[in-house]
Amino acid sequence: MKTIWPLPQIEIREISSITENRPTALLTGGPSWQVAGPFLNLPLVIQAEPHTADHEFFKLLADGLPKQVEVIYGVGGGLACDAAKFVGWANKLPVVLIPTALSVDGFFTALVAVREEGTVRYVTTGPAEKVILDWEIIRNAPPHLRGTGICELLSIVTGLLDWRYAAERNQNTPETRFQPWAAGLAAGIAQQAFKIAAGVGQGRVDALTNLLDLMCLEVQLTNQLGHNRPQEGSEQYFAYAIERRVSRGHGVPYADLVGPGILIAAALHGQDVAPIRDTIQSAGIRLGQLAPDDIAETLYRLPEYVRLHKLPYSILNDLDTSPTQIADLLARTGLEAIGRRM
């Protein structure tokens, strides 16, 4: 059976107007709760601040839920909201998400990204029952988080290149076969993302509203297809691979990993990275958070990594990992010059 998931109900309103009477479990983060907490009056039974997306940790959270809880709230970024979706799904309870930044598209998907055996795996939970967005909170979020979900749209550029690359080599499965109509729609979404990036970086509500619309279109397209190939390719695999290396016990913002991955994937496909780099930075995404040595070591191991974890075929399966090629790739992307040396 194939399920085509819908988007959650999305409400745009001040979170101070929320009235909740059901006994509530809250998943949040410290900084996010400092921002949103004063405006929310929730009948809390339990509150937790997840620190990792490890699959076993999410299971522990779900197993420890008090029986009197009737609704799960996720307040904050991708980690807190993924944890809320997982706990709600595992306990067959409704989930309400309140993002404090438009940092990922996971608020709107039917999937939860868990970490397992050194990579990212998706658990299909179904979408949240409701997502509530308060533009006053979102537009005042830190610029490096506020609208960095635009990475989900810019990654369409390289995701489509990898999808076509795999198709040309007969490496797509029947379920993920290349479909020109879907590629065309996805490319149109990416094109619009380039146009709104500066406004997103400035925190303009009109641009953030456009970002919301485009993210919802991207999510619904992948829901319709039943897979993420138009939007997820080698740029994401790079992020998966480097995440554990650089987290050092703390979560690393999604865009700090995927932004550099987009530049690397674009360069591998022979694209001009300058306009992509300028767009990424204009949206507020940081490109200098990864040490060049960490990037180089990750690139060296990437072909083995994608094969080990059976990730969908991409240009990384054929990556030349010689020191000369890796040095050239760092130079072409500019990541050698702007990355942090640890």
C-alpha positions in Angstrom: 0.0 0.0 0.0 1.2 3.5 -0.8 0.3 6.4 1.5 0.4 10.0 0.2 0.8 12.0 3.4 -0.8 15.5 3.7 0.7 18.6 5.2 -0.2 19.3 8.9 -2.8 22.0 9.6 -0.8 25.3 9.7 -2.0 28.2 11.7 -0.4 31.7 11.6 -1.1 33.5 14.8 0.3 34.8 18.1 1.2 31.9 20.3 -0.1 33.9 23.3 -3.6 33.1 21.9 -3.2 29.4 22.3 -5.6 27.8 24.7 -4.7 24.2 25.7 -6.6 22.2 28.3 -5.2 18.7 27.6 -2.5 17.4 29.9 0.7 18.1 28.0 4.2 16.7 27.4 6.6 19.4 26.2 9.7 18.8 24.1 11.8 21.9 23.7 15.3 23.5 24.0 16.5 25.9 26.6 17.0 29.0 24.3 13.7 28.3 22.4 11.7 28.0 25.7 13.2 31.2 27.0 11.7 32.9 23.9 8.4 31.1 23.6 7.7 30.0 27.2 6.5 33.4 28.5 3.7 33.4 25.9 2.5 29.9 26.5 0.3 28.6 29.3 0.3 24.8 28.9 -1.0 22.3 31.5 2.4 20.5 31.7 2.7 17.0 33.0 6.3 16.6 31.9 9.0 18.7 30.1 12.2 17.5 28.4 15.0 19.0 26.4 16.3 16.5 23.9 20.0 16.7 23.3 20.4 14.2 20.5 18.4 12.6 17.7 19.7 9.2 18.4 17.0 6.6 17.7 17.4 4.8 21.0 17.2 8.1 22.9 13.9 8.9 21.1 12.6 5.5 22.0 13.5 6.1 25.7 11.6 9.4 25.6 8.6 7.7 24.1 8.7 4.8 26.6 8.9 7.2 29.6 5.8 9.3 28.8 3.4 9.5 31.7 0.1 7.9 31.0 -2.0 10.9 31.8 -0.5 12.9 28.9 -3.0 13.6 26.1 -1.0 15.8 23.7 2.6 16.4 22.8 4.0 19.9 22.1 7.3 20.5 20.3 8.6 24.1 20.8 11.8 25.1 19.1 13.8 23.8 16.2 14.2 20.6 14.3 15.5 18.4 17.1 12.7 19.3 19.6 10.0 19.0 17.0 11.3 15.7 15.6 11.4 14.4 19.2 7.8 15.5 19.7 6.6 13.9 16.4 8.3 10.6 17.4 6.9 10.5 20.9 3.5 11.3 19.7 3.6 8.7 17.0 4.9 6.0 19.4 2.2 6.8 21.9 -0.6 7.4 19.3 -1.1 11.0 20.6 -1.7 14.2 18.7 1.3 16.5 18.2 1.4 20.3 18.0 4.6 22.0 16.8 5.6 25.6 17.5 8.8 26.4 15.5 10.8 29.3 16.8 12.6 29.6 13.4 12.0 28.3 9.9 15.2 26.2 10.1 14.1 22.9 8.5 11.3 21.5 6.5 10.8 18.7 9.1 8.1 20.7 10.8 5.8 19.9 7.8 6.9 16.4 6.8 5.6 12.9 7.8 9.1 11.8 8.6 11.5 12.0 11.6 15.2 12.0 11.0 16.9 9.8 13.6 20.6 9.0 13.9 21.4 5.3 13.8 24.6 3.4 13.1 26.4 6.5 12.1 24.0 7.9 9.6 20.5 9.4 9.2 17.5 7.2 8.9 13.9 8.2 8.4 11.0 7.0 10.6 7.6 7.5 9.0 5.5 9.0 11.8 2.9 10.9 9.8 2.7 14.7 10.0 2.0 16.6 13.2 -1.7 17.4 13.8 -0.9 21.2 13.8 1.9 23.6 13.3 1.6 27.1 14.7 3.7 29.9 13.4 4.1 33.3 15.1 5.9 35.6 12.7 7.0 38.0 15.6 9.0 35.1 17.2 10.4 33.8 13.9 11.5 37.1 12.4 13.4 37.8 15.7 15.2 34.5 15.7 19.0 34.5 15.3 19.9 35.2 11.6 21.9 31.9 11.3 18.7 30.0 12.2 15.7 32.2 11.3 15.2 31.2 7.7 17.9 28.6 7.1 15.3 26.1 6.0 15.9 27.7 2.6 18.7 25.2 2.4 16.0 22.5 1.9 15.1 24.4 -1.3 18.6 25.3 -2.5 19.5 21.6 -2.1 17.0 20.9 -4.9 19.7 22.2 -7.3 22.1 19.5 -6.4 19.5 16.9 -5.5 18.1 17.1 -9.1 21.6 16.8 -10.5 22.2 13.6 -8.5 18.8 12.2 -9.4 19.5 12.7 -13.1 23.1 11.4 -12.6 21.8 8.2 -11.1 19.2 7.9 -13.9 21.8 8.2 -16.6 23.6 5.2 -15.0 20.5 3.1 -14.4 21.0 3.4 -10.7 17.5 4.6 -9.6 15.1 2.0 -8.3 11.7 1.6 -10.0 10.1 3.5 -7.1 12.6 6.4 -7.5 12.8 6.6 -11.3 13.6 10.0 -12.7 10.4 11.8 -13.6 10.8 15.0 -15.7 7.6 16.6 -14.6 8.6 16.3 -10.9 12.1 17.6 -11.7 10.6 20.6 -13.5 8.3 21.5 -10.6 11.2 21.1 -8.1 13.5 23.3 -10.2 10.8 26.0 -10.2 10.7 25.9 -6.4 14.5 26.3 -6.3 14.4 29.2 -8.7 12.0 31.1 -6.4 14.3 30.3 -3.4 17.1 32.2 -5.1 14.8 35.2 -5.5 13.7 35.4 -1.8 17.0 34.6 -0.1 18.1 38.2 0.6 14.7 39.0 2.1 14.9 35.9 4.3 18.3 36.9 5.5 16.9 40.3 6.4 14.0 38.8 8.4 11.3 40.3 6.2 7.9 38.6 7.0 6.9 38.7 3.3 10.0 36.7 2.4 9.6 34.3 5.3 6.0 33.8 4.2 7.3 33.0 0.7 9.7 30.6 2.3 6.9 28.8 4.2 4.9 28.5 0.9 7.9 27.0 -1.0 8.8 24.6 1.8 5.2 23.4 1.9 5.2 22.9 -1.9 8.5 21.0 -1.7 7.3 18.7 1.1 4.0 18.0 -0.7 5.8 17.2 -3.9 8.0 14.6 -2.1 5.0 13.3 -0.3 3.3 12.8 -3.7 6.4 11.0 -5.1 7.0 8.9 -1.9 10.7 9.8 -1.8 13.1 12.7 -1.5 15.3 12.3 -4.5 14.4 15.7 -6.1 15.6 17.4 -2.9 18.1 15.2 -1.2 21.4 14.1 -2.7 25.2 14.3 -2.1 24.9 17.6 -0.3 22.9 15.9 2.4 25.1 12.8 2.5 28.1 15.1 3.2 26.1 16.6 6.1 25.3 13.1 7.5 28.9 12.1 7.3 30.5 15.1 8.9 27.9 15.6 11.6 29.3 13.2 14.1 32.8 14.4 13.4 32.1 18.0 14.3 29.3 17.8 16.9 31.6 17.0 19.8 28.7 16.2 22.0 26.6 19.2 20.9 24.1 19.5 18.0 25.3 21.4 15.0 22.7 23.5 13.1 21.4 21.8 10.0 22.3 24.6 7.7 25.9 24.8 8.9 26.4 21.3 7.5 24.2 21.3 4.4 25.2 24.8 3.2 28.8 23.7 2.6 27.5 20.4 1.2 25.5 22.2 -1.4 28.7 24.0 -2.6 30.7 20.8 -2.7 27.9 18.9 -4.6 27.5 21.8 -7.1 31.3 21.9 -7.7 31.4 18.1 -8.3 28.7 18.5 -10.9 30.6 21.3 -12.6 28.3 24.1 -11.6 29.4 27.7 -11.0 29.3 27.9 -7.2 29.7 31.7 -6.9 26.0 32.6 -7.3 25.0 29.6 -5.1 27.5 30.7 -2.4 26.3 34.3 -2.6 22.6 33.2 -2.2 23.3 30.9 0.7 25.1 33.7 2.6 22.5 36.3 1.8 19.9 34.0 3.5 21.9 34.1 6.7 23.5 30.7 6.4 27.0 30.4 7.8 29.6 28.7 5.6 32.6 29.1 7.9 31.6 26.7 10.7 33.5 23.6 9.5 37.3 23.2 9.6 38.9 22.6 6.2 40.7 19.5 7.7 37.3 18.1 8.8 35.9 18.7 5.3 38.8 17.1 3.6 38.8 14.0 5.8 35.0 13.6 5.3 35.4 13.9 1.6 38.1 11.3 1.6 35.8 8.8 3.3 32.5 9.7 1.5 32.5 7.1 -1.2 33.0 4.3 1.4 30.3 6.0 3.6 27.6 6.1 1.0 28.2 2.5 0.0 28.3 1.3 3.6 25.0 3.0 4.4 23.4 2.1 1.1 22.5 5.7 0.4 20.8 6.5 -3.0 23.2 6.6 -5.9 24.9 10.0 -6.4 28.0 11.5 -7.8 29.7 10.6 -4.6 29.7 7.0 -5.6 32.3 7.9 -8.3 34.2 10.6 -6.3 37.9 10.9 -6.9 39.4 11.1 -3.4 43.0 11.8 -4.3 44.6 14.6 -2.2 44.9 16.8 -5.3 41.2 16.5 -6.2 40.1 17.2 -2.6 42.3 20.3 -2.4 41.0 21.5 -5.7 37.4 21.0 -4.5 38.1 23.0 -1.4 39.6 25.8 -3.5 36.7 25.8 -6.0 34.1 26.1 -3.3 36.0 28.7 -1.2 35.6 26.5 1.9 39.3 26.3 2.4 39.5 30.1 2.8 36.4 30.7 5.0 36.3 27.5 7.1 37.4 27.4 10.7 40.7 25.8 11.4 40.4 23.8 14.6 
